[in-house]
Amino acid sequence: MITRTAPDKQFERIADDNDPGLHVKLTFDVNEDVTAPFLSVSASRPKVAILREQGVNGHVEIAAAFDRSGFTSIDVHMTDIIHGR
């Protein structure tokens, strides 16, 4: 008796031309600016503080994401808070 292993089953599934695999059906328009109704309420961009500590990476990417979403991001290091700046 030959037992099929998990990789064997995966290769069989990949080779099956009738298997449609995973597909995404979006229920929204990816080009629609969903932030527009919220940002048009105020004349200025909402501010968001990005708190960071020594050794934290990714704060630049987070700031860019918030900027792209319509916010004004402010970099705040924990030493700024400790020293009351």
C-alpha positions in Angstrom: 0.0 0.0 0.0 1.4 3.4 -1.0 0.6 6.3 1.2 0.5 9.7 -0.4 2.3 12.5 1.5 1.1 16.1 1.8 3.5 17.3 -0.9 2.2 14.6 -3.3 -1.3 15.8 -2.7 -0.3 19.4 -3.3 1.4 18.6 -6.6 -1.7 16.6 -7.7 -3.8 19.7 -6.9 -1.5 22.0 -8.8 -1.5 19.7 -11.8 -5.4 19.6 -11.9 -6.4 21.9 -14.8 -10.0 21.8 -13.5 -9.1 23.3 -10.1 -9.8 27.0 -10.3 -7.7 27.8 -7.3 -8.2 30.8 -5.1 -9.8 33.9 -6.7 -10.7 37.3 -5.3 -14.0 38.9 -6.1 -13.8 42.5 -5.0 -17.0 44.1 -3.7 -15.6 47.7 -4.0 -13.8 49.9 -6.4 -10.1 50.0 -5.6 -9.8 53.4 -7.3 -12.5 55.1 -5.2 -11.1 57.5 -2.6 -13.0 56.4 0.5 -11.3 59.1 2.7 -12.6 62.0 0.6 -15.9 62.4 2.6 -14.1 62.4 5.9 -11.3 64.7 4.9 -13.4 67.3 3.2 -15.2 68.0 6.5 -12.2 70.0 7.8 -10.1 72.5 6.0 -6.8 71.0 7.1 -5.5 67.5 7.2 -6.1 65.7 10.5 -2.9 65.2 12.6 -1.6 61.9 13.8 1.3 61.2 16.1 3.6 58.3 15.4 5.1 57.2 18.6 8.4 55.5 18.5 11.1 54.2 20.8 14.8 53.2 20.3 15.1 50.2 18.0 11.7 50.6 16.3 11.7 50.4 12.6 9.0 51.1 10.1 8.0 54.6 11.4 8.9 56.1 8.0 6.6 53.7 6.2 3.8 54.3 8.7 4.2 58.1 8.2 4.0 57.6 4.4 0.9 55.5 4.8 -0.8 58.1 6.9 0.3 60.9 4.6 -1.2 59.0 1.6 -4.4 58.5 3.6 -4.8 62.3 4.0 -3.2 62.8 7.5 -0.4 65.0 8.6 1.9 62.7 10.6 4.1 63.9 13.4 7.1 61.9 14.5 7.2 61.7 18.3 10.0 59.9 20.1 9.4 58.6 23.6 12.2 60.9 24.9 10.2 63.8 23.6 7.4 62.8 25.8 9.6 62.1 28.8 11.2 65.5 28.5 8.0 67.4 27.8 8.8 68.5 24.3 
